[in-house]
Amino acid sequence: MKEPGQFFDRLRKGDELAFNEIYLHFFPKLYYFVLEYVKQNDLAENIVQDTMYVLWSKREQLTENTNLSAYLFTVAKNNCMYRLRELRYQRQLYVDSDLEDMEYRINLEALKSLDTSNLAYSDIEKIIQNTLDALPEQCRKVFSMSRFEDKMNKEISELLNISVKAVESHITKALKIFRNNLKEYLQLILILFALK
């Protein structure tokens, strides 16, 4: 997919094709983010669909400098917290399980402390750019092609005339540096940036 930002203006004007592109881009990321907390596939799907519904229904209220990722993850976080509170309350009424209640409480606390604001995204973007700029040239090329251009390792090796093992080595080295530099934001990064 192209960068979701280029579909943002069209989304705000009610373009359904632009919404579909954004939906396809963000659905898996939001799904795995929510699944970390609710642990139920169908519920995670519903929460993400609710999140995308909020995006569509409030599209005209978004400003041109809205950070789409921050907005969607904040809505998903809030939807997730609402559902966890609801689940916890239902469990307290019908099920006597301290362990389950504790899990809901821990997940709620983790979500409350998770910063999905524009500020966090802006910090992350700066750290990513600075880290990328500091990588050795070949390592930077390989990593950019892998993570930002969605190229396969074999394709990168052919384009740069290096072995697949060398490509893997560069990616591993870059990921180690990124993990270290982004450890404060690792939970969001694992989902947004696909640090494998």
Disulfide bonds with the S-S distance in Angstrom:
none
